[in-house]
Amino acid sequence: MTSTTGTVCPHCGWPDGVEPFQVVSTHTTAAGGTVWTRCACGSLQVRVVDDRGSRVVSRSGPSPARSGPAAL
């Protein structure tokens, strides 16, 4: 997984702060929590949720089944 500081998915360009994304799992931490989500393109994302809000801190590449010409 790669770190990200952008506000859009580098694979499909979808904004990080809007739907659609699928929540895969949530985990409570001392600072707030982490949420594992899947972007519309299939990229798995780790979101940190704390007093500053929610932000994507790491993501994988898009799912092979959802990328490439066949996905269009």
C-alpha positions in Angstrom: 0.0 0.0 0.0 1.2 3.5 -0.7 0.8 6.6 1.4 -1.3 9.4 0.1 -1.7 13.0 0.8 -4.1 13.8 -2.1 -7.8 14.3 -1.9 -8.7 12.1 -4.8 -8.0 8.5 -5.7 -4.8 8.5 -7.9 -6.2 5.4 -9.8 -9.7 6.7 -10.8 -9.8 10.3 -9.7 -12.8 9.9 -7.4 -12.8 12.4 -4.5 -11.8 10.7 -1.1 -14.5 12.5 0.8 -17.6 11.3 -1.1 -19.5 8.1 -1.8 -19.3 5.6 -3.4 -17.0 3.7 -1.2 -17.6 0.4 0.6 -16.8 0.1 4.3 -14.8 -3.2 4.8 -14.1 -2.9 8.5 -13.8 -0.4 11.4 -11.5 -0.5 14.3 -11.4 1.7 17.5 -8.1 3.2 18.5 -6.9 5.3 21.4 -6.9 8.4 19.0 -10.2 7.6 17.3 -10.3 4.8 14.8 -9.4 3.4 11.5 -11.8 2.5 8.7 -10.8 0.1 5.9 -12.8 1.0 2.7 -12.9 0.1 -0.9 -13.0 2.8 -3.6 -15.3 2.5 -6.6 -12.3 1.4 -8.7 -11.5 -1.4 -6.2 -8.6 0.3 -4.4 -8.4 -0.7 -0.7 -8.0 2.3 1.5 -7.1 2.9 5.2 -8.9 6.0 6.6 -7.9 7.5 10.0 -10.8 9.0 11.9 -9.9 11.4 14.8 -10.6 14.8 16.1 -9.4 16.3 12.8 -11.9 14.3 10.7 -11.4 11.4 8.3 -8.6 11.1 5.8 -7.1 8.4 3.6 -3.6 7.6 4.8 -2.8 4.5 2.7 -4.2 2.7 -0.3 -3.6 -0.2 -2.7 -3.9 -0.3 -6.4 -7.2 -0.9 -8.0 -8.7 -4.3 -8.1 -7.7 -6.2 -11.3 -11.3 -7.1 -11.9 -12.3 -3.4 -11.9 -9.4 -1.9 -13.8 -8.4 -1.8 -17.5 -10.5 -1.6 -20.7 -12.8 -4.4 -19.7 -14.0 -2.4 -16.7 -15.3 0.4 -19.0 
